[in-house]
Every structure is written in structure tokens, then in C-alpha cells.
């Protein structure tokens, strides 16, 4: 049975706010979008929105958390990251260019030492690197991936390629096939 009462309504309202924020972001971009505007479109006062999210950064970080959770296939135990999941995400990314654009812009913002998003991105990359490196080691043990390159280095290169391909695709979607280029890299790492 699903959640009921005020808790369920609060969760539903949070989801609605996130949906509205993504829609408005697509129209105006991050910098020109205000919490007041998001609140108004979600049918709330600014104080009402701030009850759910402390500020704009927290709201959009939650959008990215939701994006990360949504990329897990139903059969993936504990929503763990793997090389296959990263390959699937690269294939699916072009289906939602607004979320891709948000991720790219917020990750660049997270590179600022005084950014509120830095901690989330730092922790996210450390978690991704560790889990994908573990997965790569398993591929290496099965003889599927070259073992002359350190698994952590491969994981780092795969993540860098995925992130870089997002930027290339956003700049030139008609000439950049993210999935094809990522699969070529994967093929170079695979054993003959």
C-alpha cells in the first residue's frame, strides 16, 4: 500500500516542485531562474517552497540526485554504479538534453572551491570512481577488459569520457554520437 496522509502529500509536492524547476530551467537557464518564480509555478509561496528546499542550489541538486536514481535499471541491486550502467546512461542521455545541460553547468559550478555544490559532486565522483573501478576489476578477472591498465584509471577515463561527450553533444548534437564514441572507447579497453 502506498504512503498516505501529509507525508505522501509532502513527497508529491516535492516531486512537483522538481518537475517545475526542470521545466523552468529549460526555458530560462539556471542563473535567470528565481526561487520565487519556481514557487509561483508550483502553486506555492516562496516560503512554502523554502520549506521543502533550503535554497535554489539544494533544489537543483535534488533534481540531479533524482536523475542519478532514475538511471538505475530495476534489476540493479542497491542502485550500484557499474561500467554497464555508465554505458546505458551515455546511450540515454540525449533523450533529456535539459537535465544533461543542468548537470554540465552545475558540475562546472561545483569546481569552484566556494561552491555549495562542490561537496555533492566531490562525493559523487568518489563514489562513482570506486564502484566503477570495482566493476572493472571484475571484468578484468573474467578476461573481458584489458588488465594492463589499472582499473581505477579506466574508471576515471570512462567517467571523463562520458562527461566530456555530454559537452560535445550539447555543442553539436547533429555531429556527435555520444553512444557510438563511448562504445568505441569501451571496445578499445575490451580484450580481443
Helices and strands as residue ranges (DSSP letters): H 5-28, H 35-41, H 46-52, H 56-70, G 77-79, H 83-92, G 93-96, H 97-110, H 118-141, H 151-171, H 178-189
